[in-house]
Amino acid sequence: MTRLTLRCSGGFTGPAGAQTRSIDLAQLPSEQAQRLTQLLDASQFFTLPPQLHKATPQSGDFLYDLQAEQDGRLHAVHYHLDAAPAVLRQLTEQLSGYPPD
């Protein structure tokens, strides 16, 4: 079982405009679940540090929190998209396409 929770906050609305997307891969069509699993694995998500911030953050920057639960493992990363590895950015873009909770 893999469950992903993406929270995005920031921009001009700050915490008030935060959106959360909770996705249980078992509930998705197999193609979508497979794509997200591939991105999660390719990003080596469970080995990423808990924070990935850019050197000079701005007050209007978006911040992301991604939590993944897979096979009894739980890991979370708090990051700026600009500071994330390319595959994590792709995963974030894919997850952002799902409707918020």
Phi, psi and omega in degrees: 000133176234130178231131180240137176231117180248126176241131179238130177219166178116207186069203183281342180271346178061211182299334182296332182262014183299142177233141179238138176235121178250123186231121175261112185299334179293340182266356182265158170302148188302323179299314181293316180298319180296316180298313180295321178296318179298316179294319178300314180294316181296331179282351185051046188308317185288353176254355180290149176293160183293344179221138176227098183244147176284159187296322182233078180294150178247157184297333181266006181294148172274141176241142181239143172235119177241126177242133179235136175238120183212124177050045178082355177266144178227129180213147179225145178228133177252123189206157166270139180300322181296336183262357183275148173300156185306318183291324176293324175297318178297317178298317179298317179297318178297313181294327180293343179282349178274151181293145177295158179298000000 
